[in-house]
Amino acid sequence: MKNAKPVKKAVKVDTVTLKHLATALAENHGVPKAQMNTILTEMVDNIGKHLKKGARIRIAGLGILQVRKRPARMGRNPATGEAIKIKASKKIAFRAAKDLKEAI
């Protein structure tokens, strides 16, 4: 084989879910797992409601979540090269806190 490229292996990254966080917090604070899971689920729901209203969420030590509006714009279909119009949309932006950036 001429000019064979080495195959890169994907690095396995652990995924921590809300359930994992609830279990760890429940053990640290002596609260039942089900209750902590409910608390965290309600927190996520409340964050979603506030973002939907247009509020900015600041969580000390973690960062800021906010909704940003993306204007309509022209794009290209990568398959055909044809110009297409992309509708205006909203996206959730996260800006990490200084403490979090330094911890990583």
N, CA, C and O atoms as CSV, one atom per row, in Angstrom:
chain,resi,resn,atom,element,x,y,z
A,1,MET,N,N,0.844,-1.183,0.000
A,1,MET,CA,C,0.000,0.000,0.000
A,1,MET,C,C,0.883,1.238,0.000
A,1,MET,O,O,1.823,1.365,0.785
A,2,LYS,N,N,0.557,2.116,-0.879
A,2,LYS,CA,C,1.315,3.340,-1.023
A,2,LYS,C,C,0.559,4.479,-0.337
A,2,LYS,O,O,-0.653,4.605,-0.508
A,3,ASN,N,N,1.256,5.298,0.429
A,3,ASN,CA,C,0.675,6.453,1.118
A,3,ASN,C,C,-0.515,6.073,2.010
A,3,ASN,O,O,-1.534,6.763,2.024
A,4,ALA,N,N,-0.377,4.989,2.737
A,4,ALA,CA,C,-1.462,4.577,3.634
A,4,ALA,C,C,-1.529,5.537,4.815
A,4,ALA,O,O,-0.516,5.838,5.445
A,5,LYS,N,N,-2.727,6.008,5.102
A,5,LYS,CA,C,-2.921,6.923,6.225
A,5,LYS,C,C,-3.234,6.108,7.470
A,5,LYS,O,O,-4.001,5.147,7.404
A,6,PRO,N,N,-2.645,6.482,8.611
A,6,PRO,CA,C,-2.976,5.755,9.839
A,6,PRO,C,C,-4.430,6.019,10.231
A,6,PRO,O,O,-4.930,7.134,10.090
A,7,VAL,N,N,-5.080,5.002,10.713
A,7,VAL,CA,C,-6.478,5.124,11.121
A,7,VAL,C,C,-6.507,5.654,12.554
A,7,VAL,O,O,-5.887,5.092,13.458
A,8,LYS,N,N,-7.251,6.763,12.736
A,8,LYS,CA,C,-7.371,7.334,14.080
A,8,LYS,C,C,-8.499,6.640,14.809
A,8,LYS,O,O,-9.592,6.472,14.268
A,9,LYS,N,N,-8.229,6.239,16.039
A,9,LYS,CA,C,-9.271,5.628,16.848
A,9,LYS,C,C,-9.989,6.717,17.625
A,9,LYS,O,O,-9.366,7.648,18.134
A,10,ALA,N,N,-11.296,6.592,17.710
A,10,ALA,CA,C,-12.086,7.561,18.463
A,10,ALA,C,C,-11.808,7.377,19.951
A,10,ALA,O,O,-11.781,6.256,20.458
A,11,VAL,N,N,-11.604,8.492,20.634
A,11,VAL,CA,C,-11.349,8.442,22.057
A,11,VAL,C,C,-12.683,8.291,22.780
A,11,VAL,O,O,-13.620,9.047,22.522
A,12,LYS,N,N,-12.770,7.329,23.673
A,12,LYS,CA,C,-14.002,7.080,24.420
A,12,LYS,C,C,-14.128,8.143,25.507
A,12,LYS,O,O,-13.242,8.300,26.347
A,13,VAL,N,N,-15.226,8.859,25.474
A,13,VAL,CA,C,-15.492,9.904,26.459
A,13,VAL,C,C,-16.679,9.465,27.304
A,13,VAL,O,O,-17.712,9.047,26.780
A,14,ASP,N,N,-16.516,9.568,28.622
A,14,ASP,CA,C,-17.613,9.205,29.517
A,14,ASP,C,C,-18.715,10.248,29.426
A,14,ASP,O,O,-18.437,11.444,29.343
A,15,THR,N,N,-19.960,9.800,29.442
A,15,THR,CA,C,-21.114,10.692,29.432
A,15,THR,C,C,-21.759,10.634,30.800
A,15,THR,O,O,-22.145,9.565,31.273
A,16,VAL,N,N,-21.871,11.788,31.430
A,16,VAL,CA,C,-22.511,11.882,32.733
A,16,VAL,C,C,-23.925,12.407,32.508
A,16,VAL,O,O,-24.115,13.484,31.944
A,17,THR,N,N,-24.918,11.633,32.956
A,17,THR,CA,C,-26.306,12.014,32.753
A,17,THR,C,C,-26.860,12.689,34.007
A,17,THR,O,O,-26.210,12.738,35.051
A,18,LEU,N,N,-28.068,13.199,33.871
A,18,LEU,CA,C,-28.738,13.821,35.001
A,18,LEU,C,C,-28.928,12.806,36.132
A,18,LEU,O,O,-28.859,13.154,37.311
A,19,LYS,N,N,-29.166,11.560,35.759
A,19,LYS,CA,C,-29.337,10.499,36.756
A,19,LYS,C,C,-28.040,10.267,37.541
A,19,LYS,O,O,-28.077,10.055,38.753
A,20,HIS,N,N,-26.902,10.306,36.851
A,20,HIS,CA,C,-25.610,10.165,37.535
A,20,HIS,C,C,-25.387,11.310,38.520
A,20,HIS,O,O,-24.942,11.098,39.648
A,21,LEU,N,N,-25.701,12.522,38.078
A,21,LEU,CA,C,-25.541,13.685,38.958
A,21,LEU,C,C,-26.456,13.576,40.167
A,21,LEU,O,O,-26.046,13.879,41.287
A,22,ALA,N,N,-27.697,13.144,39.945
A,22,ALA,CA,C,-28.660,12.994,41.039
A,22,ALA,C,C,-28.171,11.963,42.046
A,22,ALA,O,O,-28.288,12.174,43.254
A,23,THR,N,N,-27.627,10.857,41.565
A,23,THR,CA,C,-27.125,9.807,42.459
A,23,THR,C,C,-25.976,10.331,43.310
A,23,THR,O,O,-25.949,10.108,44.521
A,24,ALA,N,N,-25.033,11.022,42.691
A,24,ALA,CA,C,-23.886,11.557,43.429
A,24,ALA,C,C,-24.325,12.579,44.472
A,24,ALA,O,O,-23.858,12.546,45.611
A,25,LEU,N,N,-25.225,13.489,44.085
A,25,LEU,CA,C,-25.707,14.497,45.032
A,25,LEU,C,C,-26.502,13.862,46.167
A,25,LEU,O,O,-26.381,14.281,47.318
A,26,ALA,N,N,-27.308,12.863,45.854
A,26,ALA,CA,C,-28.107,12.181,46.878
A,26,ALA,C,C,-27.199,11.525,47.914
A,26,ALA,O,O,-27.462,11.605,49.114
A,27,GLU,N,N,-26.140,10.882,47.453
A,27,GLU,CA,C,-25.200,10.236,48.374
A,27,GLU,C,C,-24.458,11.261,49.228
A,27,GLU,O,O,-24.239,11.034,50.418
A,28,ASN,N,N,-24.071,12.383,48.629
A,28,ASN,CA,C,-23.330,13.417,49.367
A,28,ASN,C,C,-24.174,14.135,50.412
A,28,ASN,O,O,-23.648,14.593,51.426
A,29,HIS,N,N,-25.486,14.236,50.170
A,29,HIS,CA,C,-26.349,15.027,51.046
A,29,HIS,C,C,-27.368,14.203,51.828
A,29,HIS,O,O,-28.203,14.771,52.531
A,30,GLY,N,N,-27.317,12.890,51.720
A,30,GLY,CA,C,-28.220,12.035,52.475
A,30,GLY,C,C,-29.688,12.190,52.097
A,30,GLY,O,O,-30.574,12.081,52.945
A,31,VAL,N,N,-29.934,12.444,50.817
A,31,VAL,CA,C,-31.297,12.607,50.306
A,31,VAL,C,C,-31.609,11.390,49.441
A,31,VAL,O,O,-30.714,10.871,48.774
A,32,PRO,N,N,-32.860,10.922,49.437
A,32,PRO,CA,C,-33.208,9.789,48.554
A,32,PRO,C,C,-32.929,10.124,47.078
A,32,PRO,O,O,-33.142,11.250,46.628
A,33,LYS,N,N,-32.452,9.122,46.350
A,33,LYS,CA,C,-32.100,9.322,44.931
A,33,LYS,C,C,-33.292,9.831,44.118
A,33,LYS,O,O,-33.145,10.733,43.294
A,34,ALA,N,N,-34.466,9.251,44.350
A,34,ALA,CA,C,-35.661,9.645,43.590
A,34,ALA,C,C,-35.989,11.118,43.813
A,34,ALA,O,O,-36.357,11.826,42.875
A,35,GLN,N,N,-35.858,11.573,45.047
A,35,GLN,CA,C,-36.148,12.973,45.366
A,35,GLN,C,C,-35.142,13.903,44.680
A,35,GLN,O,O,-35.525,14.938,44.134
A,36,MET,N,N,-33.858,13.535,44.706
A,36,MET,CA,C,-32.824,14.363,44.071
A,36,MET,C,C,-33.023,14.365,42.557
A,36,MET,O,O,-32.823,15.395,41.913
A,37,ASN,N,N,-33.410,13.240,41.987
A,37,ASN,CA,C,-33.661,13.165,40.550
A,37,ASN,C,C,-34.814,14.090,40.169
A,37,ASN,O,O,-34.761,14.767,39.142
A,38,THR,N,N,-35.862,14.116,41.005
A,38,THR,CA,C,-37.011,14.999,40.776
A,38,THR,C,C,-36.589,16.458,40.852
A,38,THR,O,O,-37.011,17.273,40.032
A,39,ILE,N,N,-35.757,16.790,41.832
A,39,ILE,CA,C,-35.282,18.172,42.008
A,39,ILE,C,C,-34.506,18.624,40.768
A,39,ILE,O,O,-34.752,19.709,40.240
A,40,LEU,N,N,-33.577,17.797,40.309
A,40,LEU,CA,C,-32.769,18.168,39.142
A,40,LEU,C,C,-33.615,18.252,37.876
A,40,LEU,O,O,-33.397,19.137,37.048
A,41,THR,N,N,-34.571,17.349,37.714
A,41,THR,CA,C,-35.449,17.378,36.545
A,41,THR,C,C,-36.273,18.657,36.534
A,41,THR,O,O,-36.434,19.284,35.486
A,42,GLU,N,N,-36.798,19.049,37.697
A,42,GLU,CA,C,-37.565,20.296,37.796
A,42,GLU,C,C,-36.684,21.509,37.530
A,42,GLU,O,O,-37.141,22.492,36.945
A,43,MET,N,N,-35.412,21.449,37.957
A,43,MET,CA,C,-34.485,22.553,37.695
A,43,MET,C,C,-34.295,22.736,36.182
A,43,MET,O,O,-34.318,23.858,35.675
A,44,VAL,N,N,-34.107,21.620,35.477
A,44,VAL,CA,C,-33.930,21.682,34.021
A,44,VAL,C,C,-35.193,22.235,33.360
A,44,VAL,O,O,-35.108,23.049,32.441
A,45,ASP,N,N,-36.365,21.792,33.829
A,45,ASP,CA,C,-37.630,22.300,33.290
A,45,ASP,C,C,-37.756,23.808,33.505
A,45,ASP,O,O,-38.171,24.537,32.603
A,46,ASN,N,N,-37.395,24.274,34.709
A,46,ASN,CA,C,-37.468,25.708,35.014
A,46,ASN,C,C,-36.505,26.514,34.158
A,46,ASN,O,O,-36.845,27.607,33.706
A,47,ILE,N,N,-35.312,25.990,33.932
A,47,ILE,CA,C,-34.346,26.684,33.075
A,47,ILE,C,C,-34.931,26.810,31.672
A,47,ILE,O,O,-34.831,27.870,31.054
A,48,GLY,N,N,-35.540,25.743,31.165
A,48,GLY,CA,C,-36.165,25.773,29.837
A,48,GLY,C,C,-37.275,26.813,29.758
A,48,GLY,O,O,-37.376,27.527,28.761
A,49,LYS,N,N,-38.110,26.910,30.793
A,49,LYS,CA,C,-39.200,27.887,30.808
A,49,LYS,C,C,-38.664,29.315,30.781
A,49,LYS,O,O,-39.179,30.165,30.055
A,50,HIS,N,N,-37.624,29.571,31.577
A,50,HIS,CA,C,-37.052,30.920,31.608
A,50,HIS,C,C,-36.390,31.279,30.284
A,50,HIS,O,O,-36.499,32.414,29.821
A,51,LEU,N,N,-35.703,30.314,29.672
A,51,LEU,CA,C,-35.080,30.578,28.369
A,51,LEU,C,C,-36.148,30.854,27.315
A,51,LEU,O,O,-35.968,31.714,26.453
A,52,LYS,N,N,-37.260,30.121,27.387
A,52,LYS,CA,C,-38.339,30.328,26.429
A,52,LYS,C,C,-38.910,31.739,26.532
A,52,LYS,O,O,-39.325,32.319,25.528
A,53,LYS,N,N,-38.932,32.293,27.750
A,53,LYS,CA,C,-39.416,33.660,27.972
A,53,LYS,C,C,-38.384,34.706,27.559
A,53,LYS,O,O,-38.694,35.896,27.513
A,54,GLY,N,N,-37.160,34.270,27.258
A,54,GLY,CA,C,-36.122,35.199,26.834
A,54,GLY,C,C,-35.185,35.620,27.945
A,54,GLY,O,O,-34.349,36.501,27.744
A,55,ALA,N,N,-35.304,35.010,29.115
A,55,ALA,CA,C,-34.436,35.362,30.240
A,55,ALA,C,C,-33.038,34.784,30.043
A,55,ALA,O,O,-32.842,33.832,29.287
A,56,ARG,N,N,-32.093,35.370,30.726
A,56,ARG,CA,C,-30.717,34.881,30.728
A,56,ARG,C,C,-30.501,34.156,32.051
A,56,ARG,O,O,-30.869,34.678,33.103
A,57,ILE,N,N,-29.916,32.974,32.018
A,57,ILE,CA,C,-29.690,32.165,33.214
A,57,ILE,C,C,-28.217,32.233,33.579
A,57,ILE,O,O,-27.353,31.873,32.780
A,58,ARG,N,N,-27.933,32.700,34.797
A,58,ARG,CA,C,-26.552,32.754,35.272
A,58,ARG,C,C,-26.427,31.775,36.436
A,58,ARG,O,O,-27.112,31.914,37.449
A,59,ILE,N,N,-25.559,30.794,36.287
A,59,ILE,CA,C,-25.302,29.818,37.340
A,59,ILE,C,C,-23.857,30.027,37.782
A,59,ILE,O,O,-22.916,29.779,37.028
A,60,ALA,N,N,-23.706,30.487,39.023
A,60,ALA,CA,C,-22.382,30.813,39.551
A,60,ALA,C,C,-21.461,29.603,39.456
A,60,ALA,O,O,-21.839,28.492,39.829
A,61,GLY,N,N,-20.260,29.827,38.957
A,61,GLY,CA,C,-19.279,28.766,38.830
A,61,GLY,C,C,-19.429,27.922,37.574
A,61,GLY,O,O,-18.511,27.186,37.212
A,62,LEU,N,N,-20.574,28.020,36.904
A,62,LEU,CA,C,-20.813,27.230,35.695
A,62,LEU,C,C,-20.794,28.121,34.454
A,62,LEU,O,O,-19.986,27.913,33.549
A,63,GLY,N,N,-21.690,29.116,34.414
A,63,GLY,CA,C,-21.711,30.012,33.268
A,63,GLY,C,C,-23.070,30.617,33.023
A,63,GLY,O,O,-23.928,30.632,33.905
A,64,ILE,N,N,-23.262,31.122,31.804
A,64,ILE,CA,C,-24.487,31.815,31.424
A,64,ILE,C,C,-25.106,31.110,30.218
A,64,ILE,O,O,-24.428,30.792,29.240
A,65,LEU,N,N,-26.418,30.877,30.319
A,65,LEU,CA,C,-27.210,30.331,29.211
A,65,LEU,C,C,-28.136,31.433,28.729
A,65,LEU,O,O,-28.773,32.102,29.542
A,66,GLN,N,N,-28.221,31.632,27.430
A,66,GLN,CA,C,-29.157,32.612,26.902
A,66,GLN,C,C,-29.558,32.244,25.486
A,66,GLN,O,O,-28.851,31.517,24.788
A,67,VAL,N,N,-30.716,32.766,25.073
A,67,VAL,CA,C,-31.205,32.516,23.728
A,67,VAL,C,C,-30.689,33.625,22.819
A,67,VAL,O,O,-30.798,34.807,23.145
A,68,ARG,N,N,-30.134,33.240,21.694
A,68,ARG,CA,C,-29.669,34.217,20.702
A,68,ARG,C,C,-30.459,34.004,19.428
A,68,ARG,O,O,-30.746,32.874,19.033
A,69,LYS,N,N,-30.804,35.114,18.793
A,69,LYS,CA,C,-31.562,35.048,17.544
A,69,LYS,C,C,-30.594,35.070,16.373
A,69,LYS,O,O,-29.692,35.905,16.313
A,70,ARG,N,N,-30.792,34.141,15.439
A,70,ARG,CA,C,-29.987,34.100,14.222
A,70,ARG,C,C,-30.849,34.635,13.082
A,70,ARG,O,O,-31.945,34.124,12.848
A,71,PRO,N,N,-30.381,35.632,12.386
A,71,PRO,CA,C,-31.180,36.199,11.292
A,71,PRO,C,C,-31.238,35.250,10.089
A,71,PRO,O,O,-30.426,34.335,9.955
A,72,ALA,N,N,-32.210,35.495,9.233
A,72,ALA,CA,C,-32.312,34.729,7.986
A,72,ALA,C,C,-31.083,35.048,7.140
A,72,ALA,O,O,-30.554,36.159,7.189
A,73,ARG,N,N,-30.642,34.074,6.377
A,73,ARG,CA,C,-29.447,34.286,5.564
A,73,ARG,C,C,-29.474,33.367,4.352
A,73,ARG,O,O,-30.279,32.439,4.269
A,74,MET,N,N,-28.590,33.643,3.430
A,74,MET,CA,C,-28.466,32.805,2.243
A,74,MET,C,C,-27.373,31.762,2.491
A,74,MET,O,O,-26.341,32.057,3.092
A,75,GLY,N,N,-27.622,30.541,2.016
A,75,GLY,CA,C,-26.655,29.463,2.140
A,75,GLY,C,C,-26.556,28.714,0.833
A,75,GLY,O,O,-27.143,29.121,-0.170
A,76,ARG,N,N,-25.822,27.627,0.840
A,76,ARG,CA,C,-25.663,26.812,-0.363
A,76,ARG,C,C,-25.943,25.360,-0.037
A,76,ARG,O,O,-25.532,24.851,1.006
A,77,ASN,N,N,-26.657,24.694,-0.953
A,77,ASN,CA,C,-26.864,23.258,-0.845
A,77,ASN,C,C,-25.522,22.614,-1.211
A,77,ASN,O,O,-25.058,22.780,-2.339
A,78,PRO,N,N,-24.891,21.886,-0.288
A,78,PRO,CA,C,-23.568,21.336,-0.587
A,78,PRO,C,C,-23.577,20.297,-1.719
A,78,PRO,O,O,-22.563,20.099,-2.389
A,79,ALA,N,N,-24.704,19.646,-1.927
A,79,ALA,CA,C,-24.771,18.622,-2.976
A,79,ALA,C,C,-24.852,19.240,-4.367
A,79,ALA,O,O,-24.217,18.754,-5.303
A,80,THR,N,N,-25.642,20.323,-4.509
A,80,THR,CA,C,-25.867,20.889,-5.844
A,80,THR,C,C,-25.210,22.248,-6.041
A,80,THR,O,O,-25.043,22.693,-7.176
A,81,GLY,N,N,-24.837,22.910,-4.955
A,81,GLY,CA,C,-24.266,24.247,-5.057
A,81,GLY,C,C,-25.328,25.318,-5.232
A,81,GLY,O,O,-25.009,26.498,-5.376
A,82,GLU,N,N,-26.589,24.908,-5.218
A,82,GLU,CA,C,-27.708,25.834,-5.406
A,82,GLU,C,C,-27.855,26.737,-4.178
A,82,GLU,O,O,-27.738,26.273,-3.044
A,83,ALA,N,N,-28.111,28.022,-4.409
A,83,ALA,CA,C,-28.328,28.967,-3.322
A,83,ALA,C,C,-29.689,28.700,-2.681
A,83,ALA,O,O,-30.691,28.534,-3.377
A,84,ILE,N,N,-29.713,28.662,-1.360
A,84,ILE,CA,C,-30.972,28.451,-0.643
A,84,ILE,C,C,-31.099,29.496,0.457
A,84,ILE,O,O,-30.106,30.033,0.947
A,85,LYS,N,N,-32.341,29.769,0.831
A,85,LYS,CA,C,-32.579,30.727,1.899
A,85,LYS,C,C,-32.742,29.944,3.200
A,85,LYS,O,O,-33.533,29.003,3.266
A,86,ILE,N,N,-32.001,30.331,4.224
A,86,ILE,CA,C,-32.084,29.703,5.536
A,86,ILE,C,C,-32.907,30.622,6.430
A,86,ILE,O,O,-32.603,31.808,6.560
A,87,LYS,N,N,-33.948,30.071,7.045
A,87,LYS,CA,C,-34.856,30.863,7.869
A,87,LYS,C,C,-34.165,31.382,9.130
A,87,LYS,O,O,-33.160,30.830,9.579
A,88,ALA,N,N,-34.724,32.453,9.689
A,88,ALA,CA,C,-34.270,32.958,10.971
A,88,ALA,C,C,-34.567,31.898,12.026
A,88,ALA,O,O,-35.554,31.171,11.918
A,89,SER,N,N,-33.718,31.811,13.042
A,89,SER,CA,C,-33.917,30.808,14.081
A,89,SER,C,C,-33.383,31.321,15.412
A,89,SER,O,O,-32.756,32.378,15.484
A,90,LYS,N,N,-33.639,30.565,16.439
A,90,LYS,CA,C,-33.115,30.869,17.769
A,90,LYS,C,C,-32.206,29.728,18.168
A,90,LYS,O,O,-32.431,28.581,17.782
A,91,LYS,N,N,-31.169,30.044,18.948
A,91,LYS,CA,C,-30.292,28.999,19.454
A,91,LYS,C,C,-29.952,29.313,20.896
A,91,LYS,O,O,-30.021,30.465,21.324
A,92,ILE,N,N,-29.588,28.295,21.636
A,92,ILE,CA,C,-29.184,28.486,23.020
A,92,ILE,C,C,-27.671,28.597,23.037
A,92,ILE,O,O,-26.965,27.718,22.543
A,93,ALA,N,N,-27.181,29.686,23.611
A,93,ALA,CA,C,-25.748,29.908,23.700
A,93,ALA,C,C,-25.312,29.718,25.150
A,93,ALA,O,O,-26.028,30.101,26.075
A,94,PHE,N,N,-24.145,29.130,25.340
A,94,PHE,CA,C,-23.578,28.941,26.671
A,94,PHE,C,C,-22.221,29.594,26.717
A,94,PHE,O,O,-21.377,29.358,25.851
A,95,ARG,N,N,-22.009,30.412,27.722
A,95,ARG,CA,C,-20.700,31.036,27.931
A,95,ARG,C,C,-20.192,30.564,29.284
A,95,ARG,O,O,-20.802,30.855,30.312
A,96,ALA,N,N,-19.094,29.847,29.291
A,96,ALA,CA,C,-18.561,29.266,30.519
A,96,ALA,C,C,-18.029,30.347,31.449
A,96,ALA,O,O,-17.479,31.357,31.008
A,97,ALA,N,N,-18.205,30.112,32.746
A,97,ALA,CA,C,-17.696,31.029,33.762
A,97,ALA,C,C,-16.177,30.918,33.835
A,97,ALA,O,O,-15.597,29.900,33.457
A,98,LYS,N,N,-15.551,31.966,34.322
A,98,LYS,CA,C,-14.092,32.014,34.432
A,98,LYS,C,C,-13.589,30.863,35.311
A,98,LYS,O,O,-12.589,30.223,34.986
A,99,ASP,N,N,-14.284,30.603,36.424
A,99,ASP,CA,C,-13.887,29.523,37.335
A,99,ASP,C,C,-13.898,28.168,36.624
A,99,ASP,O,O,-12.997,27.353,36.822
A,100,LEU,N,N,-14.908,27.933,35.806
A,100,LEU,CA,C,-15.009,26.676,35.078
A,100,LEU,C,C,-13.888,26.557,34.050
A,100,LEU,O,O,-13.281,25.495,33.911
A,101,LYS,N,N,-13.615,27.637,33.336
A,101,LYS,CA,C,-12.537,27.618,32.347
A,101,LYS,C,C,-11.194,27.302,32.997
A,101,LYS,O,O,-10.400,26.525,32.467
A,102,GLU,N,N,-10.955,27.917,34.156
A,102,GLU,CA,C,-9.680,27.689,34.849
A,102,GLU,C,C,-9.589,26.285,35.422
A,102,GLU,O,O,-8.498,25.722,35.512
A,103,ALA,N,N,-10.731,25.712,35.813
A,103,ALA,CA,C,-10.738,24.356,36.379
A,103,ALA,C,C,-10.395,23.309,35.327
A,103,ALA,O,O,-9.865,22.245,35.648
A,104,ILE,N,N,-10.702,23.619,34.062
A,104,ILE,CA,C,-10.436,22.675,32.977
A,104,ILE,C,C,-9.055,22.951,32.449
A,104,ILE,O,O,-8.602,22.277,31.523
